[in-house]
Amino acid sequence: MLLAPFWMIGARGHALVWVSFAMCAAFYAATCVGVFEIVKRIAGFVPALIAPLVLIGIAPFAWTSLSGMEVAFASALLAAMILLLLDQNPTGPPTKKLIAVLACASLSRPEAMLLVVGLTGLAALQRAWQRDWRSAAWWLSPLAAPALWLVANKLFAGQLFPNTGVAKSHFYLPGFDWSYWFETVGTLVGKLAKGLFWDDKSPLVWPRVFLVLWLVGAVRIALWAKSTRRYLVGAILVLAPWVLMFAVIASSGLWAFQNYRYIAPAFPLLVIPVGCAVAIPLRRFGPGVAIAHLLAIVIVSVLWIRAALPGLRADMKMFAQGAMDTNTQVVAIGDYLHRKLPDASVMFHDAGAIAYYGDGKVYDMLGLVTNYQAGIANHGPGSRFEFLERMPASERPTHFAYYPAWLGTNEFYGEVLFNTPLRPGFEPRRMVGDGNMQLIIAVWDHVGTGERPLTDHPGWAVVDRIDIADLASERAHGWRGAQGRRKLGDPTAKWSHVAREVGARGLVLDGGRTIRGGTERLALALDPAKPTKLIIRTGGQPNVPYQESITQPSRLDILDDDGKVVASQPLPAPNGMFVEVVFDLPTGTPGALHTRAPGPYRVFHWFALQPE
């Protein structure tokens, strides 16, 4: 919203990048000034000099603030929120300025929204306890902004969370259960605590000293809050950074993502207690102590800056490396599209610069800017393949802008129009996904090759089918498969894959899954007055990346809803070819069925055939 007016008045192409950089730099500086003012109000002028200095020395905060992301914007709003809270009366309604800042902060980052909800809720409860209902209502008024945003997500994207949340949140990932969540959150909390406050590779300078100072400062803030009766502000100053970081871990776990991008807004809040920790009650001592205190702070500050410089230099180089790589790949492809293919429809994987510089029709396969797509991407290559196969011809992209290996299948790739190999780097840390993003013509000659049984069944017609890994087909048939419990770090390729067969039947492509727990649930539309041939397409390769190896034959039982076995057949071990196994179901068999096998097996399709 802030960048759009500049685009409207002509800041196009690289010009908007400089607008973004200037805006981020202004918010970065405003955050440092805000931190200074907060500490000055609580602990005095000299300690207030320490806090922004410590913040400037945190290299990832500078990197994320100046990289065109929302970090500096959210951080500046959080600092402004605390400053306004310091002036807020402990009773009565919030000021109009505070209402506006709270509303904007709630939209700046999802975890900031959580913080605002908690803050406004506590303030409203306090006013309600005092029976000041009008003030309580005013404290809740900033929540109108996130409420409208959530409703808009529901209306336009199909879920309350934004698309980013669906793409990266624990709760939307296949294989999720609460035992995974508790285990993952516990593991990541430990890693975050160690990584920030103990590890020598911490983004914080002198992390263990930082932790000690933070603890001392937190106690001082608590005592200050008690003496001034500003309990809400004190709680925010001490708890807010932990709320922001835990919210990231609890929702997505990506706390170290893109150089600490997701927890970076917590850094300014962490340094506020550190600044408060170095304050001393100067009124109790003479001028000599005050001078010694100031001298000690100056010496420590010089040592601190010296210790921070290597990290700052390294992140400066990574910043420059990232700018070069972005221009080499996604910006170059966007320019190419704008110049030579203005009418192209391009499918990519989370590459916004292609959309911006290309200024044409795009489809984000990851789903960050394309609604209803993130869930498909989470389910892996097989689901992506099935989605592309199902797309109406009029909606199919004309080109892919992709790292070739990322799609999971290359049968939709035609001629490569443009290559973007990376230039030699000057910094080993690079933010790109691969070495050569390509602009490729999309070819749709191979869709539908596995949509019918591979052998003829004279006199029998397909009355229903479940295309496994096609999420729409699975939902329509109430399909459930025991694919196993999720583990921390599982790739999307664990949940589906694409199998290929080239033989007498020509090229056959089909997406499928590995049923690790040996059970499925099916709901097929059958005529109970007729017998049924139920066909499973299985086989494929015995060894598939990120899937269990299957080298032994097995046996598959078909059960009705009462648990009665209605058919049973052996499943051969995969040998590289598709195999279709037929189960003869008697007349009267219901469409709601279960499967049972003693071990894992692969499934690509279910077909239900009945007499014509």
N, C-alpha and C positions, 0 to 999 in steps of 0.2 A: 504493500500500500504506500510505503514511503518512497519507493523507487519509481512507481508508476507515473507520478506527475512529471518527473524529469524525462522519462521516455516520451511522454505526450508532447513536451516542448522541443523535442529533437535530439535528445541524448541517446542515439542509436549505436549499434555495434559496440566497439571498444569504449565509446564515450560513456556508456552507462556503467562499464566496469570501473572507470575512474570516479564516477559519482558514488558508486557503492563503496569504493575504497575510502573516499573522503568522508562519507557518512559513517562508516565503521570506525575510522580514526577519531572522528568527533565523539562518538559514543564511548570509545575506549578511553579517551581523555576525560570525558564526563564521569565515567565510572571511577577513575582514579581520584578526581576532585571530590566525588561523592563519598568515597571511602575516607578521604582526608577530613571532610566536614563531620562525618559521623564520629570518628575517633576524637576529633577536637572537642565535640560537644560532650563526650563522655569522660575523656581522660586528659585533655589539654592539648596545647599546640605542639609541644616537642614530640610526644608519642604519636601525634597525628602525622608527623613527617615519615615515620617508619612504615605505616601501613601501606600507603601507595607505592613506596619504594620496594617493599616486599612483593607487592602485586606486579609491578613492572618487571621484577626479576623472574617471574614465573613464565618461562618461554612459551609453553602451550597456550597460556591465556592470551598472549600477544598474537600468536599464530592464528588461533581460532577467531579472535576478535577482528583481525584485519583480513580474513580470508573470504569476506563476503557472506559469511553465515550469520545467524541470528544471535550469536553469543554476546557481542558488545551491546546490542540493542536490549536484550533481556537483562544483562548485567546493569546497565545504566538505569533501567526501570526499577530494578530491585533496590539499587542504592537510593534512588529518588523516593521509593516507597518508605524506606526506613527513615530517611530524613523528614519526611512529612509526618510519619508516626511519632517522631520525637517532639513535634510541635502540636500533636493532636491532644485535645482534652481527654482525660480518662473517662469522662462521661459525655453523653450527647452524641450527635451524628458526626460522621466524617466530613471533612471539608470537601468542597467540589473538586479541588485539585487532587486530593487523595483518591476520590472516587474514580477520576479519570485515569490516574496512574495505576490503580489496582486493576481496572478493566483492561488497560493496555498490557500490563504485565501478565495477566491471565492468558492473553493471546500470544505472547512472545515465545513461550516454550510450554509443552504439556506439563512438565514437572513444576513450572512456575504457576500454572493454573491450580495445581494441587495445593501449593503453598498459599495462594490467595484464597482458595476455598476454606482452608483451615483457619487462616487469619480472620477473615470476615465472619466465619461461623462462630469463632470464639468471642469476637467483639459483639456480635449480635446476641449471643447467649448472655453475655454480661449485662447488656442493656435490657434484655428481656427479664433477667433476674431482678433488675431494678424497676421493672414494670414500665420502662420507657419504650413502648412498642414502636413509636414513630422512629426513634433513633435506631432501633434494631432493624427496622425495615430499610432505612437508609444504608446501614452497614452491609446489607445483603444486595443492594442495588448493583454493585459492580459485577455480580455474578450473571447479570443479564447478558453481558458480552459473551462469556464462554457458553452460556446456555444456547444462545442463538447459533454459535459456531457448531456446537454438537448437533443441534437439530439440522443445520445445513448439511453437515456430514451425512446424517441419516437419510435425508431427502435425496441428495445428489450422489452419494457414494455407497449407500446401502448399509452403513454401520456408523455408530456414534464416534468411534475412533477415526482419526484421519487415515488416509491410505498409508502414510508412513508407519502408523501404529500397527496396521494389519500386516505390513511387510516385515516388521522387525520385532513385534511384540511376542513374548512367550506365549500368550494366550491364544493366538491364532495359528500357531505352528502345529503341524501334524505330529502325532505321538505325544502331545501334551497331556500330563496329568498333574495332580497337586503334589504327588511325591517328587516328581521331577522338579517342580517349582521350588519346593522347600529346599531340596538338595542343591539346586543351582544357585538360589539366592544366598544360602548359607556359604557356599563355596566362593561366590563372587564377592560377598561382603568381606570375607577374610582376605581375598586377593587384593581388593581395593585398599583395605586398611594397611596391609603390608606394603603394597605398591606405592601408596602416597606417603606414609609416615615412617617407613623403616628401610625400604629398599634404597640402595645407593643410586639406582636409576630413576628415582622418583622425580616427577616434574618440579617438585619443591626444592629449593636450595636448603641444604642442611635439614633434611626432613625430620630427624629426631629432635633437634632443637626446636623446630617449628611446632612439633606436637607438644612439647613441654610448655612453650610460650602460649600456645592456644589454650591449654588446660588452665594455666594461670590467668590468662585473660578472660576465660569463661567464668571463672570464680569471681573475678573483679566485676564483670558485667552483672552477674547475679546479685552481688552486694549493692552495686549501683542501682539496679532495678528495684531492690527492696527499699533502699533509702529514699528513692524518688517516687516510689509507688508506680513505676512504669513497667509493670510485670509483662504486659503483652510485647513491648519492644524488646525487653530483655530476653524473653523466650524466643522471639524471632532471631535475634542476633546470635544466640547460642545454638538453636536447633535448626534454623533454616538451611544451612549448607548440608547438613546430614539428611534433611528431608529431600532436598534436590537430588543428592547422590543416590539415596536409597530408592527414590522413585524411578530413577533410570535403571538400577539393578533389578527392581521388582517388575518393571514393565518389559524391558528388552535385554538387560544384561550387558549392553554395549558401552560400559563405562569408560573403556580406553579407546573407543572408536574414533578414527580420524584425529589422532593426537589429542585425545581427551575432550573432543568436541561436546559430547553430551553432558559432561559434568563441569565444563568450564565456567558456567555462570555461578557455580558454588565457590570458585576461587576468591572473588572479591569478599564474599561473606566470611570465608575462612580467615582472611588476613585482618579483619577488624578486631577480633580478640587478641591477635598477636600484637597489634599496635597498642591495645589497651594494657597488655601485660608489662610493657616497659615503663609505664608511668610510675612516679613516686610522689608522695605528698610533699611537695617542695615547701609548703608553708611551715612545715615542722623543722626545716633545716635552714641553715644560712646560705648565703650566696655562693660560698665555696662548694657546697654539695651540688647546688644547681649547675654550676659550671662543670664540675666533674661528671655529672650526669649527662650533660649535653656533649661533653668531649667523648665519653664512652659511647654514646649513640652515634656520633660522627665516625669513630673508629670502626665500630661494628658495621655501620652502613657501608663504609669503604670496602671492608672485607667481604661483606655480603654482595656488593656489586661485582667485585672481582670474581667471586665464586659463581655468580649468575651468568657472567659473560660467555663462557663456553657453550652453555645451553642456548642462550639467545643467538649466538652466531650460527649454531647448528640449525636452529629453526628458521633463521633468516635464509640459509642456503636451501632448506627444504621448501620454503615459501617460493623462492626463485625457481627451484627445480619444478615445483608444481605448476607455476605459471608457464614455464617453457613446455612442459609435457601437455598441458591443457591446450595450448596453442597448436602444438604439433598434431594432436589427435582430434579431439571433439570440435574445437574451433575450426580447424582446417576442413573437416567434413561438413560442418555447417555452412562455411563459405562456399564449398564446392556445390552443395545442394542449392544454395541461393543463386549462384551464378549459372549453373548448368541444368538443374532439375527442379525448377520452382514448383512444378505440379506433382512432384513425387509424394507418395505416402510412405513414411519411413518408420520402421519398427526398430527400437533400440532398447538398451538395458540401462535405465537410470543415467542418461547422459543429457542433461538439460541444455548444455551449450549448443548441442546439435539443433534443438528446437528453437533456441533463441537466435542463433546466427543463421540457421536455415530458413526460419520464418515460414515454414510450411506445415503440412499435416503430419503429425507424429503419433506413434502409439508406443507407450512405455511398457515393455514386457515385464518389468519388475513391479509395475503398478503404482509408483509414487505419484504420477500425474495422470494416470488412466484408471478410471473407476472400475471396480469389480475384477481387477487383474491381479492384485497382490496375493490373494489366496491361491490362485493358480500357480504363480511363481513359487510360492512356498512349498508346493507339492512336487517340485522337481522336473527334470527333463521330459519324463513321460507325459505329465499333465500339460506342460507347455506345448509338446507336439500335438496332443489331442485337441487342445484349444485351437491351435493354428489349423488343424485339419477340419475342425467344425466351423470355422469362420465362413460366413457367406462370401461368395466370390466378390461381391461389390465392396466389401469391407477389408479385403486382404491388402496388406501393404505391398507396394511395388518394389521396395528395397529394404534391406537390412543394413543397419550400421552397428556392427557387432565385432567383438573379439570372436573369431570363428568357432572356437571350442566351447564358448559359453552357452550356446543354444541347446546343445545336447544332441543335435542331429544336423547333418549338413545336406540332407536331401532337398531342402528348400532353397539351397544356395545355387545361384547361377554364376554369371560372369562377375568377376571382381573389377569394379570401376575405379576404385581409389584405395591406395594403401597409405598407412600413416605409421611407418616404423619409427620407434623412438630414437632420438639422437643419443649419442654417448652422454651419460650423466656426470654431473660434478658433485652429486650428493647421493649416497647409497640409499637413503630413504626416499621412496617414490610413491605417490598416491595413486598411480594408475593401476588398472586391473591386469593388463597384459602388454606385450611389446608391440602389437600391431593391430589397431582397429581398422576394419575394412568396410567400405561401402560396397554392398553386394546386391546384384539384381535378384529379386525374389522369383522363384520358379515353383509352380504349383502342379506340376505334372504327376506327382507321386501321392497326392492325397487320395484317401479312400481305398487304398490297396488292400486293407485288412478288414473292411467293414462287413464282409459276408463270410460264411464258412468256406474253407479252402477246398473242400471236396463236395461233390454233388450228392444230394439226397433226394432222388426222384420221388415225387408224390408227397413231399414234405415242404412246407413253407415256413420261413422265419416269421414268428408271430411277435417276438420280443427279443431284445438283446441288451446286454450291459457292456458298454465299452469301458473297460477298466482303465483308470487314471484320467478319464474324462470326468471332471468333477460334476458337470451338469448331468451326465448319464448316471453317475453314481447316486447323486441326490434324487433323481427321478425314480430310482428303483430301491431307495432305502438301503443302499449297499453299505456294509461295514466289513472291514477286513482287519484281522489281528496282525498289524504290521510291527508291533513291538513298541516298547516304551521309549520315549525320547531321552537322549543323553546330551549333556552340555557339549556344544561344538559340532553336533551332527550337521552334515551338509544337506542341502535339499535333495541331492542325488540319492540319498538313502531311501527316499519315499516313492520314487518311480523311476523308470528308465525306458529307453526305446530299444526295441529289438528289430533286427533286420534279417530277412531271408532272401537269398537270390538263388533260384533253382528253376525247376521245370515250371513252377507256377509264376515265374517272373519275380519282380521285386515286390516283397510284402513288408510293410512297416506297421508296427503296432506298439503303442505304449502299454506298459503293464506295471505290476507291483509284485513284490515278494511278500507272501503271506507267512510271516515268521512264526505266528502262533498257531497256524494250521486250521483256522476257522474263518468262514465268511458268512454273512447274512445276505440273502437275496430276496427281492420281491418282484416276481415276474407276472406279467399279464397273461394268464393261461385260460383256455376253455376247459373246465373240469370234465366235460363230457367226452374229451378226446385224450388219447395217449400223447406223451410228450417225449421228444428226443432232446435232452439237455446236453449241450456241447460246451466243453471248456477248452479254450485255446491255451496251451501251456508250452513248455519247452524253452526255446531261446538258448542263450549261452549259459554254460555251467558256471562261469565266473564273470561277474559284472561288477564294475567299480562301485564301491560303497554298499554292495549287496552281499548277502551270504552266498558262499559257494554251495551249489547243490550238485552232488555227484552220484547220489544213490536214488534208485526208484523208490516210490512211496505208494500209498493207497489212499484214495479219497472216497469218503462216504458222503452221500446226500441224505439229509434228514429232514423230515417235515417239522412243523411247529411243535408237535408232541414229542419230538426227540426220537421218532421211529426211523430206522434206516430204510429208505425207499429204493436206493440203488447204490452200487459200489463198484469201483473200477480201479485198476492199477494205473499210476502215473509214471511214465518212464522218466529216467534221469535226463536232464537237458543235454543235447548234443550239438547245439548250434542251429537246429531247425525248429520250426513251429510244429507242434503235435496237437491234434484235436482228438480228444477222448469223448466218446459218446456214452451217456447214461440213459437207459430206457426207463422212463417213469411210467407207472401204470395209470390208467384212466382214473380220474378223481383226485390226482395229486394236486394239492394247493400250490399257489404261486409263491407263498412264503416258505423259503427253504433255508437250511443251514448246511455248511460243509464241515467235515472233520477229517484231519489228517494227522499222523503221528509226528510230522516234522514240517519244516518250511517247504513251500512250493511256489512256483511262479504262475501268475494268471494274467492274461492279456484281454480275453473276451469271454463272455458267456452268451451262447445263443440258445433260444428256445424254439424248437421246430414242432409243428403239429401237422397232421394230415391235411392236404389241400381240400 
